Amino acid sequence: MSHHHHREWASDLAQRFQNLVVSRRRGPQAGSSRPGAPQVPAPSSASNAMSHQDQQLYNMIFALSRTPQQYESQTLQDRALSVIPLDRIYAEAEEKGKADSSWGHQDHVIRALMAWFKNDFFTWVNSPACSRCQGETQGQGAGQPTDQERRDGAGRTEVYWCPHCSRQERFPRYDHPAKLLETRRGRCGEWANCFTLLVRALGSRARWVWNAEDHVWTEVWSEKQGRWIHADSCENAWGTPKVYAEGWGKKMSYCIGFGVDSVQDVTPRYVRTESQSLPRNRGSEETLRKAIVDLNRQLRSHLPPSERAVLEEQDVKELGNLEKLKWNRAHADAIPTKTEELQGRQSGNAEWKRARGEDGKGPGAA
Ligand SMILES: [Zn+2]
């Protein structure tokens, strides 16, 4: 095959994958991304009798659930698809599938996506390089976003200084995934935000997982294994939920997974023992549970009863599994820790990890 023909063939193939993904995403299985789905769940009025703190917790859960709603825009998903090298990712998934049948093709596709995302697409930023000399800059704290930065979705902007050029460098922290497809850089927030969008764009069910101690990651529904799988794009980590507690030495209170049709308190998956946990003092457990139940009901209200029943069955199974992990030393010990879960954090510099209690030495360690 001549070079020219090869290129034509490859772009043909890419087009075919693109059509496949789009039709699959819009097919009958993609109930959750059906147009007309309620986009912004609102807290119910039944919550009037709550204490002020419980009301805040309840509202916070509803507010957080809006993040993954953004990923359902077809325009945004199409734009996301256009940046993914589909032929390469599908070829790699095909290859990996031959060697490892414990995961399905869909799992291998997402793993290949994550490897590409970490190695070739997204960049980690400790401090932004000076745009004149490419040298290292020094942090000067938080500044106000400019009007343009705000329009592009920056909630805040960090300001840096290049001592060599006596020049300021700005690092707007963009919250909007469309902008992140262009900037392709950031810390865990930007990584999880953009990666979760790409997972949705490829047609897999995804959860954006929020942690109260300032980390975020993704969970992907494995069709083959019928369960939610931990996926952290910053670390290219797949199915290693104990990595934060065991590898990073991070203590956590709440980890809540937000999907477009499935919200769950998934803390026990990531925090296995009392010594790894921080107090859960944002409100009563009862209120948290109520918020999740109410939210799931709203998110699923437009689905046919049969699809709702499937999701409810999944809830029961997942809750049962999470319950078994909760403070159950014997059960937790029976699950072997993977080597990858003992690994320290790779993303971020030493000082930043220490400040976050993620350097494997515990909070405040020297
Ligand atoms: Zn410079």
Residues whose N, C-alpha, C, O or C-beta is under 5 A from the ligand:
A	BS01	ZN	C130 R132 C133 Q134 G135 C162 H164 C165
